[in-house]
Amino acid sequence: MAEEVSNKQVILKNYVIGYPKESDMEIKNSTIKLKVPEGSKAVVVKNLYLSCDPYMRSRMRKMEGSYVESFTPGSPITGYGVAKVLESGDPNFQKGDLVWGMTGWEEYSIITPTQTLFKIHDKDVPLSYYTGILGMPGMTAYAGFHEVCSPKKGETVFVSAASGAVGQLVGQFAKMLGCYVVGSAGSKEKVDLLKSKFGFDEAFNYKEEQDLNAALKRYFPDGIDIYFENVGGKMLDAVLLNMKLHGRIAVCGMISQYNLEQTEGVHNLFCLITKRIRMEGFIVFDYYHLYPKYLEMVLPQIKAGKVVYVEDVADGLESAPSALVGLFSGRNIGKQVVIVSRE
Amino acid sequence: MAEEVSNKQVILKNYVIGYPKESDMEIKNSTIKLKVPEGSKAVVVKNLYLSCDPYMRSRMRKMEGSYVESFTPGSPITGYGVAKVLESGDPNFQKGDLVWGMTGWEEYSIITPTQTLFKIHDKDVPLSYYTGILGMPGMTAYAGFHEVCSPKKGETVFVSAASGAVGQLVGQFAKMLGCYVVGSAGSKEKVDLLKSKFGFDEAFNYKEEQDLNAALKRYFPDGIDIYFENVGGKMLDAVLLNMKLHGRIAVCGMISQYNLEQTEGVHNLFCLITKRIRMEGFIVFDYYHLYPKYLEMVLPQIKAGKVVYVEDVADGLESAPSALVGLFSGRNIGKQVVIVSRE
């Protein structure tokens, strides 16, 4: 008989309307047998780091036909994480391997299917980075910027939610290419970080701007070539007015809209015509074939200190609901991670 | 001394707010010397056919930095037309040439610069076609569909304002490629035309649909690959909900919004992400280098009766204000043309 151990879990109590609250989740003590089920190719893992990501909001409501499935009320939340393999029914993974991919918000998980798991080879970096710069958000920034935005040296780039898990990297990748980069964020601390830590040319606190259009005109007197869209709503409307001819908008997220029962309308889409703008939504799933190429680029940059990554780390599974909820008020500074266990 | 002749003109009295009215324009009797000004490379033309196009609405307001200039209140409206050269200061044009391009809403015009004029070589087709299928709207349909939509045989295509100058051609080009094509229009007569004359697979009257989303689901149970956008607003919102993964939206116009002081907001842009949609605005100006290729394709199709074109012809310059205003209530059936003179 396999050892049965206690397994703390973060349960979504019910589908959420409006802004999610900590009380939409609960911590539950369960038990788990640390054993691959008979005949299964599952892997049994111990979860180390969990990732709080904005797209998870959409999974908190009942949806049909979306690109991700809704969470199941009464069951643990699932999401990206870093985990250690305890036992494997899949020949691609061995006991002791470190992996990142879709796992459960709990101490131990039985993961099946295993196709979404990536084996971690390079451990000379903080393991938590595999929830961020070396995981889904990193690939999102890389693919979104390089594949969707068609950037060229010298172009002007605007990034919203710029200190977040993805935004801080888009800005750094754009600087590496020789672009002029401006970011927006929601606090003085974040704005300072953009300029002092991530090397953005300029940054502003959107909450302090009466007129976003005027703010963008101040930083982009000749217009914006590339907008990396993380927020939607009013910011998108202001950006549309400030795009250059043949500008590109990579639509990565629209976090300002996720908790609204009625989204804000976007009024300036006519600019797409007059300025011949390409606006393109993307999802990182479609770009994971580029992951090895991305690692090859980014790992040496990290080790050389040329690309930096700021994380906001919450300690313990009990702090996970608060960490997740905090994303939607912008409480986190940098990538929001939850430590379940350090090893 | 050159002959001075009377020259009836259509004058824009003032910038227009809201829906344009006939009374925003006036017919004025002026005079003109039919002579190329000394030292100028202008051409003097007699206007034959004038084109009423939705984009002209934007020129009726004061704008800065748009892709077209505002009209000048007190001066004749300008727009695309077909004209006969009476005298030329440009060696590329000779007396007697037929041309199409930017001209004035008047009997005679002195056109300078002449770079926007195309010489008409094939006269075995109705000359008015050079304001439509063989002119700007034809190139718009061709470039918008083939260059912006990246269409493939078998894909599903939706066209709004489908019986209009551009829409009727997009539908026919899509059918030629082997697509499934549905169009929307604003009257039973137009809907009948789409099916009986232009070969659309299906068509519907958007004014009779309580729920545009439901209407689109009825005609596209598996979703829309390509949307050729002519109207904007609520239709765009409904389309976004019905796009397929990796769908494409070519944004040609948003006529439903042109006369509103506050445009309708578009609420479903989040679908751009979940469905990885590319939405791209375009303007025909960028594609005129393809005009010879387009003529080579479309002229034989017209002569063989395989591509048809429906025009709504208003007779006489006096009828031009009413014809132009009619565009914005959808009064025209097909391409709206004004005959100034038949030769």
Interface residues (C-beta under 8 A of the other chain):
Chain A: S66 Y67 G232 L236 V251 C252 G253 M254 Q257 Q262 T263 E264 G265 V266 H267 N268 L269 F270 C271 L272 I273 T274 K275 R276 I277 R278 M279 E280 G281 F282 I283 D286
Chain B: S66 Y67 G232 L236 V251 C252 G253 M254 Q257 Q262 T263 E264 G265 V266 H267 N268 L269 F270 C271 L272 I273 T274 K275 R276 I277 R278 M279 E280 G281 F282 I283 D286
